[in-house]
Amino acid sequence: MKSVKTAILILLFALSLSRGYAQLAISPPYVSVDSKSGVGNIFISNNSAIPQEVEISFAFGYPSSDTLGNMVVNYSDSAAYKQYAMDPIVRAFPRTFILPANQQRTIRVQVKPSPGMKDGFYFTRVKVLAKPQTPDVSKPAADGSVTTNIKFNFEQVIPAFYKRGNLTTGIKIDKIDATQKDTVLSVKAGLERMGAAPFIGTMTAKLIDSKGKVIAISQSPTTAYFKVFRRLDLSISKIVPGPYKMELSFETKRSDMSASDLTQAPAVVESIDVKIK
């Protein structure tokens, strides 16, 4: 009996995790604070049948990478915090609240610039913590064992931006490497941000044959707040072995972001020769 109850508990835990992020929906997936009004909005919807206790907080961080091009978030850059952090000047209203089942609430994110604040691009990350408004209950079962109702907390994180003045951005590609492993071609680029604002856009990799035809393509949203490595993987299972050209491009456009919220820059395109084995 104990082993059966344990198995059921593990199953429920897995199901809860798989559904956790559907409990709360956040729109848009980022906050852009208007430079004139100093206000941005987040819309939070409770899609569950249970009221949720919601808490809004801020934590300075930005997308970075390891040397293999795997994306990580850097929360420990104290030098960048002093120059770019929104945290000392940003507030959320309300910060904590109860969101009833199947209801939506608008959260106002407000920036109050400090005296003498310089023009620039300021950023942070918004953490939205939700937990069901239900008590933890433990009581004896009929057979003398103990059953427990477990309450799960779920946290979602989105970026927040605040721009002052006329800013520029851009990207410089330091080096492109292409590595084949079985039926996957991994393309990694070392990037350096140019200008005063982070580069936020889309990275596209195209495999091109000798006739100029694109025979494989991969695309992903990307960022370069500082120096970083970014990687894309292309499936080459149906590609005939031989020499090809790999074209890598970076553009300041995103399907999940308004063009007006992006600091625009000319597209950057570079290519290298590769050989599929």
N, C-alpha and C positions, 0 to 999 in steps of 0.2 A: 504493500500500500504506500509506504513512504517513497519508494522509487518511482511509482506511478505519479504521485503528487509532484515529485521533483521534476519529472519529465514534462508534466503539464505546465509547471511554473516556468521552465526554460522556454517552452513553446510560446507561452503568453508574452514572455520577455522579448523574444525575437519578433513576434507580431507587433508589439508595441513600438519597438525600434523602427520597424519598417513603415509604420504609419505615423510616427512621431512628427515628422516635418510637415505632414498634411494637416495637423491640428491647427497650426497657425500659418496663415499666408500673408506675406509681406509684399507690398507693392508701393513704388517700383523697387527693383533690387539694389538700389543705391539712393543716397540722399544728396541732392545738389542744392546747397543753400544759396538763395538769390543774393547777389552782391548788393542790390539796392535796398530791399526790404530786410535782409538778414534772416530770412525765414525759409525753411524747407519743410515738406510734409512727408510723413510715412502713413500708409494706410494698412492697418492690421486687421485681419479677419480671423475669427474663431470658427473653424469649420467642424469642430467637434460638438458633441451633444452635452459637453460638460463645461461649466464656466472655468475660465483660465485666469490664474493670477499672473499678471505680466509686469515685468520690470525692465526698464530701459537704462542702459549704462553705456559708457564710452571707454574705449581702450585704444591708445595710439598704436598703430601697426600698419604695415603695407606688404603687398605681395613681393616676395623675393624668390630665391631659388638656391638649390645646391649646385655643385659643379656639374651634375649630370643633367641639369635642366628641369629637375622636379620642382614644382611650385611649393614654396613654404611661405608662411606669414611671419615676418620679423616684428616681434613685439618688444624688442630690447635695444633698439637703436636710440640711445640717449642724445647723441649729437643731432640726429634728424628731428627728434622731439623738440629740442630747443628752437629749431628753425621753422618747422612746418606744422606742429601739432595744433589742432583745433581745440583740444581738450580744455585748456584754461578759459576758453571764451564761448563754449557751446553748452546749451542746456536743452533738455527735453521736457515738454509739457503735454500730458502729465508724465511723470517718471515712473510711477507705479499705479496700477489700477486693476479692477476686475473686469474682464471682458466676457459678457454672457455668451451662452451657446448660440452659434449661428448669427453673431452680430459683428459689426465692424466699427473700428474707432480710428479717428485721425489723430496722429501724434505730430505736434509742432516741434520742429528742431530749430532753435533760434541761436544766432551768433551775435554777440555784442563785442565788437572790436575794441581792443585795448587802446588807450591813448598813444598816438604816434606809431600805430601799427603800420608796417611797411606793406606795399603791394607785393603780392605773391600768391602761391597756390598752397592752401592749408588743407589738411586732411586728418581723418581719424577713422575708427571703425565703430559702428553702432551694434551693441549686443542686445538682442531681444530674448529675454529669458521667460519661459512660460512653464507653469506647473498647474495641474488640475486642482481645482478648489475642492478637494476631498480629503478627509482625515485618514491617516494611517490607522488601521484597525487590526488588532491581533486578538483572537479568541480561540478557546479550545474547540476542536471538532468533536463529533460524536464518539470517535474512537480514542479520544484522549490526545491526539496529535494537535499541533498548532498550525492554523492557517493564517496567512498574512496577505493583506491587500497592499500592494506596492505602488507608490506614487512616483512617476517618472518626471524628471525635469528635462526640458528641451531648450536648447539655445541656438539661435540663428544669428549670423553676423553679416552685416552689409557695410560697404564703404560709405563715407560721407566726405563731401568736398565743399570748399569755400574759396572762391577766386576773387582777388582784388586787383584791379588794373588790367592793362592790356598785356597778356602773357603769350609766350611762344613755347613751342615744344618741338621735338623732333627725335629721330633715332639714328644712331650710327652703328652699323654692323661691323664688329671687330673681326669676327671669324665665323665661317660656316663649316661644320663637319657633318658628314653623312656616314652612318654605320649600318651595315646590313646584318640582321640576325634572323636566320631562317627566312620567313616570308614577310618580314617587317623591315622597312627602311626608316631609320631614325635620323632626323635632321635637327642639329643643334646649332644655335647661333648665340654668340656673345654679343650683347647689346650695351650701348651706352646712351643714356638719355641726354638730349641736347635741349637747351632753353631752360626756362624757369619753372615749367610745369611738367608733371609726369606725362609720359607717352601712354595714352590709353586708346587701344584700337584693336585691330584684327591682324593676325599672322596667317599667311597663306603659303603653303608649299605645293609646288607643281612639278611633276616629273614629265619631261618633254622629250619626245623621240627626235630622230634626225630630220623628220619632215616638219617639225614644229607643232606636232599634235600633242595635246595634253592627255596623257594616258593614266595618270593617277594624281589625285589632289586631296589635300587635307587642310582644314581651316579651323582656327580656334581664336576666341577672344584672348587678348594678351595685354600686358602692361610692362612698363619699364619706369619705375620710380627713380632708380639709380642704376648702377651697373648690374647686369643680371644675365643669366643664361635662360633661353627659352627653347623648347623642343617640341617637335611634331613627329608623329609616327604615320607612315603610309603603308598600306597593305600592297604588297607586290606579288601576291600568290599567283596572279595571272599574267605577270609581266615576263616577256621573253628576255633571257639573259643578253647582256650587251651594253654598249655605251649609251648614256643619256645625259641630259642636262637637268639639273635641279635648280628651279627658280624659287626664290624666297622673297616675299613681299610683305611690307608693313604699311597699313593704312589707318588713319584716324577715323574709323567708322565702326559702329557696333550695332548689332541687331537689337540689343537689350538696352541701348542708351540713346537719348535724343542727341542729334547733331549739335544742338545749341549748348549742350552740357559738356561737350568735348572741345578741348583746345586743339584747333586744327593745325595740320602740318602736311607738307607734300608727301606723297607716297614714296617709299624707299624700296627699290627692287635690286637684288643682286642674284647672281647665279654661279654655280660651280659644275664641273663635270663629274659624273658618277658612273660607276660600272656595276650593273646588276649581275650577280653570279648565279 
